[in-house]
Amino acid sequence: MKNKIIDKIGNFLKREDEYIDICSFNFKYHENNQTQVNFIEQDSSNYPNLVYSYSFENQKFDNCSRSSTVKSSYRCKIDYNVKNLTSKNEYCMKKSNLFTTDRWIKYEATNGVQTANDLLDLISNNVKNISKLRKRPVIAYITAINSNQKPDQININDGDIEEFVSLMAEIDTKEEEIDVILHSNGGYLQSVYKIIELLRSRFKIVNFLIPLKAYSAASMMCMSADEIVMTPESSLSPFDVQILSPDDNEIYLPSNLMRKSAREAKRALNPFCVFMPKLLFKNWTWNMVQQTNLLCDISDKNNLNYSLYYLLKYKFKEKAFLNKDFTQAVNMLSYYKLFTSNGRKAYKITQFFIKLGIDISHSTPIMCNGVRNIGLNTVVADDELLEQLRETYQLSKVLFQRSIISKLYVSTEKKFYTYNKTMDEK
């Protein structure tokens, strides 16, 4: 049967003076007894997503006609599984869920070079698909991690709050759950707190979907999640405190390094110092030493307390925290981390994320198994969701490479982007 079909289609192609390798089939029968055959052209250099449909007048495969379309859902080689002919689908197709840079180049070879607006539309479609798969509204917050943008332009900051408000305003007030696609290198603790409280003031359940990276303060944001959905390649990171360098306003350094440097500077400033220590920064003064120590102490304490607050209130659902904000709950944290079971668990999780950064590196990747093993509710995305998350990351990466866009905000209803501290709606 397979050879008969190939011969029929081959005869058609000879008449059209064409030749295409057939690698798979999908049969559909219609009420008028017409038969339709779909297959994917798999030339590795051209048209990786081109779908040809061959229609026949009857089940004897007479009078072949052809139409073609491009379907982005078919990404790679498709296997065929031959069965006996019935009135239903005869050949089952399997599709890859990996959208690589190579696949994207081939996609553009077929569909033309995609403009920024085209890419925004494709990302928006992916967000809609994820919303359908998850059966809840979705907001995507994606930043240009690997670009030449300044840190303040890609960090989580207070400027993001207005965009979250705008996206949330389009969501039906009856919705009680939301997914947030998060891809960020981090930002400011206070801004993260405001965004979390904004989401929680509206939704009972907030999940975070991580296509590739949620680092530093973005990892802390995940401490407030009901569920963290990750891909096999995605990761969180430690969230030990990073403080702006006094010598360079674009470089952040670990608080433990700043504190150590302040100790060395204090020794150097002592007029009775015999062995001059090697200083990390020049021009230290007594005021700088005192300010650095005070800043490190306050930052480390806030970092610990914010994480404990998110975990106790949103993961462990401690009743004493449910109707309190951070300023009201902060005085209770010391007691809970010492004398309650959930408090000790929250403290263990927090210390893991902080100490790992101090002992190894602030950018140490913590993969899905590591996040799950420490006690957070973490799952790996299923095949369909995995494909959509990977595509969303790939499309956003291309968008950032081809434009000066620094941040992307997308929901099922709206698309925003920011660049050079300017806000546009598309």
N, C-alpha and C positions, 0 to 999 in steps of 0.2 A: 504493500500500500504506500509506504513512504517513497519507494523508488518511482512508483507511478505518478505521485504528486510532483516529484522533482522533475520528471520527464515533461509533464504538462507545463509546469512553470518554465522549464528550460526552453521548450518550444516557443513559448510566449516571448521570452527574452531574446531568442534568436531573431524573431520577427522584428523586435524593437532594436536589434543590433546592440545588445547589452549583455553583460555577464556579471553576476553577483553570486558569491558563495552563500549558500543557505546553511545556517547552523542550528536553527530551531524553528518550531512551528507552534501555533496555537489555533486550534480549530473551533469554529462556532457555527452552529446550525440555526437557521432562522425558520420562521413559520412557513415561508413560501418555498422551503426546501433548497434555498440557495446556500451555498457553502462558502465561508470566508476563511482564508488562511492568512495568518500574520507571521512574519518572521523578521528578525533583526539583522541588518547588514553589519558585519563585524570586521570590515577592513580596518586594520589597526591605525591607518594613517588618515582616514576620512570617515566622516559621518558615523560616529560611534553610537548615536542615539536615534538613527533614522529607522522608522518602522514602515515596512511595505505591507499593504493589505491586498491579497489576491482574492477575487470573488469568482465563483463559478456558477453556472446556471443550475446545476444539479449535482447530485452526489457521485456522478460519473466524471466530474471535473471537466465539463465541456465549457467552451467559450470563456476563456480566462480574461479578466480585466484587472487593472491595478490602480491603486491610489497610494499615496505616501503621506506620512506626517512625522514630526519629531516629538518624541516623548522623553522628557528628562528623567523619568523614573527608571528607565532601563540604562544601567550604568556599565555593565560589563558582559562577559560571555554568559550566554543563557543556555542551560542544558535542556535537552528534550527527553520526554518520557512517553514512549509510544504505548497506546492501549488499543483495544478493539473499538471500532467505531460505534458510537451510540448517538442519541439525540442531544448529548451534552458536550462540554469541553473535552477534547480528545488528547490534547498535549498540555502538560503542565509546565509553566515557565518559572524559573528561579532567578531573582535579581540580586546583584551585589548591593551592600549598604555602604560601600566606601566611595566617597567622592574626593578623589585626590587632585592635586594640582595638574597632573597629566590629563586626567579626565576633563578638567575645566578647560584646558587648552583645546582639547578635541571638541568640546561643546561649542566653544567660540568659533572653531573652524567651520562648524556646521551652521551656527546661528548668527555669526557676525560678532564683532567686538562689542561688548556690552558697556553701555554708558553708566554713569553713576545712578541715574534714574532707573535704568533697567535692573541694575543690581539691587537697588532698594525695593523694587517691585518683587524680585525673586525672593529676597529675604522676607518680605511681608507675606508672600505666599507660603513660605516655610513655616512662619509663625502661625498662620491660619491652620496649616496642616497639623502642627503640633497641638494646637488648641482642639482640633477635632479628635486627634488620637487620645488626648488626655481628658477630654470632655469637661473642660473648664477654661476660663479666660487665661491668656498668656501675655506677659510683658517681657520684652527682651531688652536688656541693658548691656551693651557691648562697647568696649573701649579699644582704641588703637594701641595695643600693648607693644607691638614691635615696630612702631613708627618713630619718626624723629621729632614728634611733638614734645613740648615741655611737660614735665610731670604735672604741673597744675592744670594743664589742659586735658589730661586723661585720668587724673585721680578722681575718686569719689569725693564730691564736695557739695556744698550747699546749693550750688547751681543746678544740681540734678533733681532737687526736690520739686521744683516747679514743673519739670517734665513728667515726673511720676504722677503728680496731681493731675496734669492734663490727660495722661493716658488712662488713669483710673476713672476719670470723669465720664469716659465713654463706655465703661463696663456697667452692665445691668446691676442695679442695686440689690437684686435678689441673689446674686452670686455670693457664695460664702467661701469659695476656695479659689486660689490663684497659683499659677506657676510663674516663676521669674527665671528667665534664661540669663545667667550671669557669667560674664567674661570680663575680668578686670584684674589689674595688678594691685588694687587696693586704693587707699585714700585716707580720709580723716575720720577718726572714731566718732566725733560728734555728728558728722554728716551721716555715717552709717546708722547711728542711733535714731536720727530723725526719720530716715527712710524706713527702717524697720517698724517704728511706732506708727508711721503713716500707713503702711501696709496692714499692720495688725489692728489698727482702728477701724478698718473696713472689712477685713477678711478673717474668718476663724482659722482657716488652714492656709499656710503659706509654704510652698515647696520651692526649692532652688534646683534648676537644671544647669549643669556645668558642662559645656561643650569641650572646653580644653583647660582653662585656668581660672581659678578664683583665689587670688593670692593676698596675703597680708590682711588688710581690713576687710577685703571681700570674703576671706575665709572666716573671719569673725562674724560677718553677716550670716554665714551659713549655720552658726551656732543657734540662731533663732528659728531654724527650719523645722517643720514637721517631718519633712523627708528631703534628702539630698539625692538627686538622680545624676549619676555620673556615667561617662563613657569609659571604655577600657584605657584610653589615653589621657583622660582628664585628671586633674589633681588640685588639691588645696595646698596650702603652705603654712609654715609657722606664722604667728602674728606677734612676735616679740616687738617691742617698741622701736621705731626708727625716728631719729631726731635730725632736724635740718643742720647741716654742717655750718659752723660759724665762718668758715673760709669760702664756702661755695653755696649759694642759695638754691642750687639745683641738685644737690647731692644729699641723700639721707643716710645716716649712719646708725648702727645699733646703739641703744642706750647703754648697754654694758661697756661698749668701746668708748663711748663719750665719758662715762663715769671713770673708767680706768685712765683715760687721758687727763681728766681733771685732777686725779690723784697725783699723776706724774708732774703736772703743772704746779701743783701745790708744793711738791718737793723742790722743784726748780726755783720757785719764788722765795723759798726759805734762804735767807742770806748766809746761813751756816751750812748750806748744802755742799758736800765735798764732791760727790759724783753727780755730774749733771745728767739727768735722764733725757732720753730721746723723746722730744715732744711731737705729738701728732699735728698740732696747730701752732702757728707762730703768734706772737703778741698776746699771750695769756696775761690776764690781770687777776687780782684777788676777786674782784666783782664777777668776772667771767667764771671763775672756779665755783663760787657760791651759787651763781645762777644756774650753771650746768648741773650741779648736784641736786638742786631743788627741782629743776625741770625733769630730770631723770626719775626722781622719787615720785613726783606727782603723776607723771606719764605712766610709769610702771604700775602704780596703784590703780589708776583709772582703767588701764588695759585689762588687768585682772578682774576688776569689779564689773566692767561691762560684759565680759564673757560669762561670768558667773550669773549675772542678771538674766541674760538671754537664755541660758540653759535652764535655770530654775523656773523661769516664767513660761517659756514656750516649749521646751522639750519635756521637762518633768512636770509641768503644769501645777506647781506648788500653789496651793490656794492663797497663801499669805501674800503672794506676789501678783495675783491676777488683776487686782484693781489698783495697783500702784505703778507709778512710773519710776524711772531710775533714781531720781532725787529722793523719793520717799522710801525706796527699797535699799538704798546703799548702806544704811546703818544696820540692816539685818543680815548682810552677807557674811560678815565675820562669824556670827553665831552659826548660820546654816552650814558653812563649809567645814565647821569643826564638829558639830553635834547632830547633824541629820544625815541619813543615808544618801538622799539625793544630793545634798550639799557636798558631801565628800566625793560623789561621782562627778559632779560638775567641776569641782576643784581639780580632780585627777585629769579630766579632759583638758581643762584650761592649761594646767601645768605642762601637759604633753606638748601642746601647740606653742607655748612660750619657751620652754626649756630646749626644745629641738632647734629653735632658731638661735639660741645662745650657744649651744654646744656644737652645732654644725654650721648652718647657714640660714639666713632669712628666706632664701629662695629654694630651700629643700622641698622637692615635690613629695606630697603625701597622696598616694594613689588610693583607689577605691577600697581595697582590702584594708589598708592602714587606717582609713577613716572609719570603716565599719568596726574594725577590731578595737578601736579606742572607745566605742560605745555610742556613736552617732547613728541615727537611722538612715542608712545609705543603701541604695539599690543601683544596679547597672541597668541602663536603658535597654529595652527590648529592641529587636531588629529594626522595626519601622521607626521608632523614635530615635534610635541610634543614627539611622540614615539622615533624618531631618536635622538633628543636632550637628552632625558633621557637615552637612551642606550649609547650614546657617553660618558656621564658623568659616568655612571655605569662602563663601560669598562675601562675608564681612571683611575677611583678610584682603581679598582682591579690591574691595571698595576702598579700604584704607590706603592701599598701595597706590591707587589711581587718583586719589583726591586728597584734599587737605582736611577732610572730615576727621574729627578726633573722637567723637562719641556718637553712638547710635541708640535711639529709643524707638522701639517698635511694639505695637500691639495689633490685635486683629482689626482695629479700626483706624489707627493712625501711624504715621512714620515721621520721626523727627531726627535731625542730626545737628551737631554743634561743631563749629570750627572757629578758631581764633576768638573764643568767647562770644560768638555770635550765634543766634538761634534762628533757624529757618524751618518752615513746615513745608513738606512736599505733598 
